[in-house]
Amino acid sequence: KDMTEGQRQVVLLLGADAALQLGQGRQAIERLERVQTFTLPAELRIRRLGTLAAAYRVAGQPLEAAKALEETDGLLKDPKQRLANQVALVHALGALGSSDLQRLAASGSGDLRGWAQLALLFGSAGAADASLDQRYAAWRRDHGSHPALAELPRAYFGALAGAYATGDRLAVLLPSSGGFAAGAFGAAIGAIREGILAAQRADDPVKRPQ
């Protein structure tokens, strides 16, 4: 039976997930670039961008990862999801070389310039203390149209410390039946599930999300 167009796009997404689990960032990017995003519902567009950002990080392209996360920020509605995404965005830019990051902060275009400035600001701070709170508040006053959320410094340094908010619950939806749960795709989904569970087991039990 021939697959529908939507199913073909999901196959590409699953193939990218599998490649990423194997550390094959460039192969994941190639699959994701073939996805016809206009056919996807919003939740799958968000998923594609998240996988794309992760693939760019694996491929050693932090700026491209940040651009994918910046696009994701415009699609997310839930404030907690946006905050986590913004933390990942600033962290991705922090992986740039110092000269590249300073250049982007000085002459980058659009909101990406502001994100680079925040990466420099957070990188110069040792913790989310009162001093950083004051500097961040001043930065937000000067950049009133920038989408950075008020809670970003605390969330950023909390993530660096491996902290989660009390009661956080995380959900990952993977096929458990049907065509996508069998054969090569089933093996890939199993590897993804085991990787998630292994990461959860490795977390501090006190801070571990459910």
HELIX and SHEET records of a PDB file:
HELIX    1   1 GLU A    5  GLN A   21  1                                  17    
HELIX    2   2 GLY A   25  GLU A   33  1                                   9    
HELIX    3   3 THR A   37  THR A   39  5                                   3    
HELIX    4   4 ALA A   42  VAL A   58  1                                  17    
HELIX    5   5 PRO A   62  ASP A   73  1                                  12    
HELIX    6   6 PRO A   79  GLY A   94  1                                  16    
HELIX    7   7 SER A   98  SER A  107  1                                  10    
HELIX    8   8 GLY A  110  GLY A  123  1                                  14    
HELIX    9   9 ALA A  130  ASP A  142  1                                  13    
HELIX   10  10 LEU A  152  LEU A  160  1                                   9    
HELIX   11  11 GLY A  179  ALA A  181  5                                   3    
HELIX   12  12 GLY A  183  ALA A  202  1                                  20    
END                                                                             
